């Protein structure tokens, strides 16, 4: 059912509200009372003057930019100038209710105006962005001005309370920032103990077409009522360009598009004509009160129009001639509202003109000041600063990383907790009981499998006060039923136990949460969560690594390039199950080639011998770290290193599937003892070391294929002829360690072996770097599957035949005789 009512005052104001799909009678009655009560929409003269002043600033800001830079794209707000006073009203009312931190996300349109008049970014800093002669600081690539964000702490003038405003940077993918904002808001609520969203809130702005057409909007809405994802109500403001004026003032024309999205989560939708500022202000008041009262989402549909085209260089008359003839006849909302207030005697014409002149002067003075700027600093636009983590200049405080090993007693304590149930009278499933008994046996023998290695990493960080959050589809038990971080009582419904939260008396909290069936939205959410604090380990696990491609926008636009564009460090960890095991083309490959293609280290530059400081510097210089660990101990080390580094970089881990239970893929507690650390490369420590000069072939590989190679080598009795070396850290490339191995086996031919197809996997990334290592004096031969369109076959027999074929090649010492690369 649909309920729409129109509220009309003497000044042609109209409000429509849809809420009959809300199945809560009290909430419906609350809305009716707020909208249908006669005379409820009242404003004092002081409030009207404040509204006018804000509308002046919103309008004159766009006018100033248009005059000074008439041929520049700025994605102005003309046609919906009321957005600025609307946002300020929401913030005022929320501040009065106790909110002291507001995190916002929005597309291009109106961003500069929001930065100037809501966030209060210095105008000279905005204006200098238009100077083409300004030299860029050496901080990265930067981004266009209408993508940039800002963080600002200030006093709210209406409430005289402190408030922090953060507008998140956003790429051209209009709605991509939505879950990122939600994640950051959730993180701030979590770290402040704000369990009801009474201190921290989020506001998301949308365009009508993107709101209806972009699937990530639905994904974000779906997160809004999940326990570990809810932000306790978000105010959504849709700038609806569906022509919000009409020749008949009794009719509010609004797009039906927002309706479909909001119905998903039973959110009320307030349609309001943007040409009626007082109606807009009233709706924004009600929306803020709704969130405070019910902790639920609400949508404000600002029915407006776009005075210009998609941007200021566009000519909308090409395709919409009649519409834009009407738009150009439309009187500006500032003129309408100022005339109304002058007629009411609220302000005089002189007072109005003085207010306009006052803001124009502010803009002119800032414009003059902006000419003094010589260097364009991206740092000034940082939306998520960590002032206590970096130096005042935003640099790491050191270039060192302590060893990541652990005391024996810590390993034993974590291992015992991981293999037990810390609650009394808690009945677990027999299958889980069997798993815990297996863990206990491993701990007794001072061994660990992958599940225990992960337990060691998480548990030790929790001991040190580091919050750990693991999110994704079915992560609580693990896709492959190996983790079981949440135990379920088999006799009491919904009674659960998280042993990781019972490790230490004063430990940090551990959050493990099954997400909705989403990659784009959830990965964006976790990225935003990781922005809030550097002292937390935030991990997102794909159900299978293959599925990350539906979150490719977040990976490409935010994770890979976020620091270069927006000077924003982020330590998010992606766990991507990967491995060719005959499971078909959608359950085999995490597409390592894509991550490596986006890694920015230079394949032709040999950095020399990397000592501790330069090795850490190499990590600091990269855009992300890509690893494929072949042992549980190394997996534990790399996760611990992620937090112990003096900076934050995204970490991409290709995680195993069959290795989770492979007895050969276990580690000893000795591999995690004090003084040990992550191994970027694992050399061959077998018989080949007895006489390296006699070794005929060195096979470099990474990940699961090592165990298949080792098994085949043993069967072929070639342990003295062929060395097998594992690259654990693929990017940034361990040039120094690879050279040491190549120099060690001076007479051996070099082979790169991978289980992926030749046009996929790691080959195209490692080959030029191997050639740099050997100064192009030796070839690097390829062993693996042939090029293919799909990442894996769906036929088990074909899979095994492919494996046998490249194993035969790997151990045929005459395979490359007489061949040219």
N, C-alpha and C positions, 0 to 999 in steps of 0.2 A: 504494500500500500504506500501511497505517497501523500503527504500532507504539506501543502504550501499555503502560507498566509502572507499577505502583504500589509505592512504597517505604514500608514501614510500620515504625514504631518502637513501643516500649512505650507512647508517648503518642500514639496514634491519629493519626499524621501520614501524609498521603498526597500523593504527587507523581505526576502523569502527564506523560509527555512524548511529543510527536509529532515524528518526524524522518525517517521512512523515505522521504519525498519529497525528501530531500537526497541528491544524487547523488555525494557525496564520501565514500568509505569511511572515510578517516581522521577526518573530522568525526563520522561516525556512531559510530565506535568510541570517540571522545573522550567523547561524550555517554553512551554505555553505561557507560563506566568511572566517570563522575561520578555516575551514578544507581544502577547495579546492584551496585557493590562493597559487600559487607556491612560495616556499621558505619562507613560513610564520613561519615555526618552526625553529627559530634561538635561540641559546644560546651563551652568552659570555663565555669566558674562566673562569671568576670568578664564574659564575653560574654553570658551569660544575664541577669546583673544590668543590663547596658547595654540589652539588649533590653527588659527590664521597664520601666526608667526611660523609655525612648522611648515605649513603649506607654502608660504613665501620662500622659505629656504629650499624646499624641495624643487619648486618651480624655477627660481632664479639661479640655482646651481646648474640646472640643465641649460637654461638660457645663456649663462656665462660660458659654459663649455662650447655651445653652438656658435657663439660669437667669436671666440678666440681660436677655435680649431674646427672650422666649418667643414673641412675635408677629412676629418679623422673619424674613424669608427669608435664609438663609445658606448653603444647600446643603451641609449638614454631611456628615461622613464616617462617621457611625454605621453599623455593619455591616461596614465595611472599615477600621477604625482601624489595622490592621496596615500600611496603605500608607505611613505616616510612617516607621516603622522600616525598612520595605523600601527606600524611597528613600535613607535615610541609609546603609544597608548598601551599596547600589550605589555611592554617592558615596565612602564610606570605601574600598572595594576599588579603585575607579577611581583615587582619590587615591594609594593605595599603589603603583599601577602607573605613576604619573607624570602622570595627568590633573590639570590645574590650572584648567580652565574647563569648567563644565557649563551647557548651555543647555537649558531645559526648557519644555515646552508642555503644557497640560492644560485640560480643561473646567471648569465651575463647581464640581462636587462635590469638596469637600475643599480647594479653593484657599486659603481663609483659613488652614486648618490647615497646609498646605504652606508658606505665607508665614511663619507663626509659628514652626514647629518644624523646618523644613528650611532655608529661606532665612534665617531668623532676623530677620524684620522686627520692629521694636519693637512690643510688644504694645499700648502706648498708642496708637500710630498706627493699629493695626487697630481697636481698640475705639472710637476717636473717630469712625470711619466710621459707627457706628450712631447717632450723635447727630444728630437731625433739626434741631436748632437751630444747628448749626455753619455758619458763613458760608463760602461757597465763595470761594477766591482767584480773581482775574481771570486765569485761565490757560486758559480754554476751557470746554467743556461738562462735562468730567469724565465719569465712568462709574460704574456701580454697583460696589460693593466686590468682588464675586466675579468681576469681569472684569479686575481690575487686576493689574499685574505688578510686578517688583522686580528690582533689580540690587544685589548685595552681595558685597564682598570680605571674607573672614574666614579664620581659622585652622581647619583641620579638626582637631578634638580627638583623633581616633583616630590620625591620622598626624602631627600637628604640622606640617603643610605648609599653605602658602597655597593658598586655592582661591577662585575666583570663581563665584558662582551667579547665574544670570539666569533668572527665570520670565517668559515673554513674556505681555503682555496679550493677551486673547482676547475676541472678541464672543460672542454667544449661539450663533453657528454653531459647534457643538462641535468639529469637526475642522479648522476653517479655519486654525488656527494651525500645523498640522503642517508644511506646506512652508516656512512663515515661519521656524520654528525651524531647520529643516534648512539654509535659506539662510544664516542668521546663523552657524550652526556652521561651514558650509563657508567663509564669508568669514574667520572668525577663524583657521581652519586655514590658509587661503591666505596671509593677511598675516603669519602667524607661521612660515611655511615648514613647517607640520606636515603633511607629505605622507602620513603613515600614521595620522593621528588619534590620536597618542600623547599629545597635550597638551590637545586640545579634543574634547569629545564632546557628544552630545545625548541627552536622555531625553524620550520622549513618553508621556503618559498618556491613556488612552481609556476611555470607557464601552463596554460590550459592544454595545449597540444601534447606537451611532454608528460603532464600529469596523467593524461588518459592513455598515451601511447607507449610509455616506457615501462617495461615489466618490472624494473627494479623498484618502482613506486609500490607495486603490489607486494613485492618481497619485503620491503621495509615495513609496510603496514602489518604484514603477517607477523613480524617480530614484536609488535607493540604490546602484546599481552602474554608473551612467553616469560616465565619467571626470571630467567637469567639474561633477558634481553630488553624487558620493558623499561621505558624511561618515565613511566607513570604519567603519560599524556604529552603529546606533542601538538603544538598549534601549527596547522598547515595553512598557508596563505597562497591562494591561487590568483595570479594576475591573469585574468581571463580576457583575452582580446576579441571576444565575440560581439563587439559593438555594443558597449554599455550605455548607449544613449538611444533615444527613440522620439519620434514626433509626438507620441502619446505618453505623457508623464505618469499615467496611472499604471503603466506596464513596465515591469522590470524584466528586461530580456537577459536571460542567462543561459550559458551552455549547459547541457545535461552531462558533459563529460566527467566532471568531478564526482558526480553521483555514484557512478559505477565503482570507483575506487573506494570511496568512503563507506559504502554499504558493506564492503568486505569485513570491516571491523566495527560495524555499528556506530560510526562516528556521525554526529550531527553536521549538517552542511548549511551554512548561512550564506545565502546569496544576497549581495548588496551592491547597489549601483555606485560605482566609484565617483560619479558626478555629484554625489550627495555626501559631503565630508562628515556631517554630523551623524548620519545613519551609519557610516563606516566606523566612526569612533564608538558608537553605541555597541555595534556588533563586536568590535575588538574588546570592549569591556566585558561583554557577556562571555566571549570565548575564553578570556583569561580567567574569569570566575568559574566557568565550567571546568577548566582543567584543575583549578585549585580545589573545587568541590568534589569532583568525581575521579580525578587522576586518569582521565581518558583523553584520547585524541579528539580533535575538533578541526573542521575545515571551514575556512572563510573564503568564499568565492567573490573576489573583487571584479565585478562585471564592468569592464572598461574597454578601451580601444587603444590602438597603437597609432600615434599621430604620424609617425614616419613608417618606413618599411622595416624589414628584418634588422637592418642597421641603417645608419644615417647615409650610407652610400647607395642604398637600395632605392628603387623607384617602384612603389607599389601600384602606381597607376597603370603599369604595363599589364597587370593581370586583374586588378580590382578597380577599374575606373569610376564606376558609380559610387562604390563605397567610399573611396577617398575624396570624391567631390563633396560628399556629405560630411566627412571628417574635417575637411578644411573649412567648412562653414561652421563647425562646432565651436562654441565659445569655450575658452579655457576655464577649468574649474576654479582657478584662483580668482579670475574676474567675477565669476558667478558668486562665489562665496564672499568675497570682499564687498561686492554690491549689496548682498543680503545683510551683512553685519552693519554696513554703513546705514542702510535703510532702517535697521532695527535700533540704531543709535548706540550700538556696542562699541564701535570705533568711529573716528572721523576720517574723512578722506586724507587729511593731513597726516594723521597718525599712521594710516596705512602706507602712505607714500614714504614717510620717514623710516618705517620698518623695512621697506623695500630698499631704500637708499643705504640703510645701515648694513644690510647683508651684501649689497653690491660692493660697498667699500671694503668689507672684509675679504671678499673674493679678489678684488683688485690688489689689495695689499699682499695677499698670499701669492698672487701671480707675480708680482714684482720680486718677492722674496724667493720664489722658486727659481728665478734666473741665476741666483747665487749658487745653486747646487751644481757641482761639477761631476759627481760620481753617483750612479744609480745603485743603491744598495737594496738587494732583495731582503736582507736581514731585517729591514724596517717593516717588512710585511709579514713577518712570521706569525702564524696563527696558533701555534702550540709551543710556546717557549718552555725550556727546562732550565731556569736561571741557576739553580743550585747544583746542576749536574755538570755544566760546562763553565768555562771561564767567562768573564764579562764580555769578551769578544766572541763568545759562542764557539770556542775551540776546546778540544779535549784537554783535560788537565794533565795527562801524561801520554806516553806512547809505549806502555808496558802492559802486560797481562800476566797475572800470577798463575802458577800451575793450577790445574783443575782437579788434581787428585784429592782423595778423601781418607780420613782416618779409618782404621779397621773397625773401631767400635761404632762409627757412624754407618758404615756399610752393613754391619751385622744388625744394628738396630732397625734400619730401614728394611732390610731383608726379612726380619722376623715380623715386622708389622705388615709387610706386603703379603705374607703367607698366613695371616691369621685374621680373626674377626674380633675387633676390639670391644664389641658390645656383648653383654650377656644375654642369654636366652634369645639368640638371633639365629633363626633357622635358614641356612643357605641351601641353594640347589646342589644336589649330589655332583653334578658336572663341575660346578664352581669349586666345590669342596675338593674334588680331585685335582683341579688346577692349583689350588692353594697348597695341597700336600706336595705336589711336584715342585712348587717354589721353595717350600721348606727344605726339601732334599737338596736342591741346588745351593741354598744358603749354607746348609750344613757342609757341603763340599767346597764352599767358597767359590761358587760359580754363578754366572748370571746369564739368562737368556735376554731377549730384547725387552720383554715386559719388565723384567727386574732392572735392566739397565736404565730404562725410562724412570722407573720408581726411584732409583738412586739419584738421578739428575733432579727430578722434581722435589723429592724429599729433602735433599741437601740444600736446595735453594730456599725451600720453605723454612728450614732451620735458621737460615741467615736473614730471614725477614723479607724475602722476595715473594710477592704474590704470584702464583702460577694459575693461569686460566687456559684450559683446553676446550676448544669448541669445534663442532662439526657434526655431521650426520652419524649417529650411533657411536660417538666416541666414548661414551661411558663404559661400555663393554668392549669396544673396538670392533671394527668391521669384521675382523677375522677372529673374534671371540678370544682374544689373547690378553686384553687389558684388565677388564673387570674392576674398574676404579669405583664403581658404585655397586654395592651388594644389596640385594632385595630379599627381605624376609619372606619366606615361602608360606608363612601362616598368618601374617598380619598385613593387610592390604596397605600399600604405599609406605610401609616402614622401610627405610633405607639406611645404609651405613656407608660412609666414605672413609675408609681406613687412613687415607693420606692426611685427613684432618685430625688424626689421633696420634701423630708422630711425636710431637714435642709440646711442652706446656705453653710456651710463648711463641709458637710458630706463626708464620703468615698463613692466611687462609688459602685453601686450594679450591678452585672452581672448575668443575668439569660439567659440561652441559651439552646435551643433545640439541642440535639446532633444528630449525625447520628444514624442509627439503629444498634448500637454496644454496647456491654457491656465490653468485654475484652479491646478493644482499648480506649474507653472513660474513663473507671475507671482508667486505667493506666495513661492516660493523666491527669486526675484530681489529682491523687496521685503525679505526677510530679509537677503539679501546686502548690500543698500544700507544696512541699519541699522548695520553693523559699523564703517563709517568714512565720514566726510564727504568725505574726500579721494580719492574714487573716483567714476567715472562708470559707473553701472549702467543698462543699457538692455535692455528687453524689446521685441521686435518681433513683432507678430501676423503670421501668414502673410497674412491679409487683415484689415483693421480690423474687419470684421463679426464676427470670431470672438472678440473680447474678451468678448462677452456670456456665454461659458461661464466666464469668470473674474470675473463681476459681483460676487460676494461679496467678493473681494479688493479690487476697486475701491471698492465702497460702504463696506465696514466698516473697511478698513485705509488705503487711499490717500486717499480723499476726506476722511475724518473722523478719521484717526489722530492728527493733532496736536491737534485739539480735545478728543478723548477722553482721550488718554494723554500729551500734551505731548511727542510724539515727532516730531522733524524727519525727513524722508526725501526724498532727491533723486532717486528713481527716475525714469527717462524711459520713456514708452510711445511706441513708434513704431507708428502705426496707418495702414496704407495705405488711402486713401480717395479716391473719385472716381466719378462717374456716367459709365460708359464702355460701357454696353450689356452688362455682364457678368452681369446678373441680380441678384436680390434678396439673395443671400448673398455677393456679391463686389463690392459697391459702396459700402457705407456703414459708417463707423466709429461711427455714431450720435453725432455731435457734440452733438446736442440733449441727450443724457443727461448728458454731462460739463458742459455749460453750465448745465443745471438745478441741478446740485450745486455750482456756483460761488457763493461767498457774497458777492460784491460787490453793493452796493446799487444798483439801477437808477435810483433817484430822487435820488441824491445826486451832485452835481457837485463833484469834489474840487478844482477850480481848476487853474491852470497848474502842471503837474508839473515841477519842477526836478529835478536829479539825485537829491538826497536824498529828496524826496517821491515820486519815481518808484520808487526802490528800496523806500521804505516801503510803497508800494501793493502791491508784490510780496510784501513780508513780511507784510502784513495778509491776503492771500488764502489760500485753502486749497490751491490748485494753480494752475498756469499752463497756459493752453490756447492753442496757436498753430497756424496753418496757413500755412506758409511757401510763397512762390511763386517763390523763387530759391534756388539752391544756396548763395550767399553768406550769405543771411539764415539759412538752415538751419545753416550752420557757426557763425554768430555766436550763435544762440540756444543751441546745444549748449555752446559755450565759456562763455557767460554763466552757464549752469547751475552751473558749477564756480567761477566767479569771484565769484559773489554771496556775501555774508557770512553766508548762512543757506542752508537747503535746503528746497525745495518740490518736490513732484512736478511733472513737466513732461509734458504731453500734446501730442504732435505728430501732426497728421494729415498723413501723408506721401504723396507722389504715386505714381502708377503710369505713366501715359502720359508725364508730364513728365520721367521719368527719361531719356528719349532725345529729347525735343523740342528742336530746335536753338534755338528762341526762349527756352527756359527755361534758358539758360546764364548764368553770371556771369563778369565779368572779374576778374582778380587785383586790380584797383584797388578792387573792392568789399570786399576783405578786407585792404587795406593798413593800415599803422599808423595809429591814430587813428580807424578806422571802428568801428562797433558795430551791434548789432541794431536794425533799424528796426521799431518797433511798427506803423507805418503807412507805406505807400509811396505818396506823392502822384503825381499825373499830371504828368510833366515834359515833356509834348508841347506841341502848338500851343495848347491851351486856356490856357496861361499868358500868351499874348500879350495877351489881353483877357478876363480872368475875368468881368467884368461882363456880357459877351455870351453866356456859356455858359448853355445852356438846361436842361441836366440833369446832375446829378452821380450817377454810379452807384457805390455802395460795394459791394464784394464781397470774397471771400476765396478763396484757393486756385486750383485749375485753371481755374475758369470765367473768370478774368481773361483768359486767353489766347484763349478763344473769343470773349469780348466784344471784345477788341482786334482780333482778326481781322475780326469782323463790322463793327466801326466803320470800319475801313480800307476794307472793301469798299463800305460805304455812304457813304464820303467825309464823315464827320461828326466828324473829329478836332478841329474848332474849336467844335463845338456841344455835345459830350458829354465830360465828364471821367470817367475811370475810376480809382477809388482803391481800393487794396488794404489791408484790415485783415489784418495779419500776426499780431499778438497780439490775440486775441479776448477773453480773460479773463486778468487783470483788464482791463477795457475802457479803451481809450486816449481817455478823454473829452476831454482837452486837444487832442489832435491832430485828432480828429473835428470839434471846434468850430472849430479854425483853418481847416479845409477848408470847412466850412459857411459861415463868415464870408467866406472868400475868394470863393466863388461865390455872391454874395449874392442874385442874381436867379434862380438855378437851382432846379428842383425836385429833391427828394432821393429817390433810389430805392435800395432794397436788393435786389440780385440774387443769387440762389443757384441752383445746379443741383439741389439737393435739393428734396423735396416741401415744401409750405408748412408742414405740421405737424411737419416734421423740420428738420434742419440748424440754422441760426443765427438765423432770423428772430425767433422768440419771445424770444430773448435780447437781440438787438441793438435791436429796435424801441423798447422803453421807454427804453433808454439814449440812442438817437438823439433821442427826444422830450425827454428831460431836457436834452440838449445844446442844442436849439433852443428850450427853454422852452415847448414845446408850441405854438409859433407857426407851425409848418409841418407838413404831413403827411409821413410817410415811406412811400412807395409800395412795394409788393411786386412783384417780378418773379421768376418761377421756376415750378417744377412745381406742379400743383394738389395739394391734400391727397390722401393715399393711405394704405392700410393697410400695403402692402409698401414697402420703401425704394427699390426700383427694378424696372423691368420686365425680363422675361426675353426680350423680343422686340426684336431690333435695329431693325426698322423703327419700332416704337412709340417706342423710345428716341430715334431721330433726329427723328421728328415732334415729340416733346415739346421737344427742344432747339430746333428751328426755331421753334416756337410762342413760346417765351419770349424767344428772340432777337429775333423780330419785335416783340414788345411792348417790349423794352428800347430799341429804336431808333425806335419810333413816338412822336414827340414830342407827338402828340395822344391818346395811349393813355389818359390819365387825365382828360381834359377832361370836366367835368360829373359826375365820379364822387365819391362820398363814401366815406370809409374805413369 
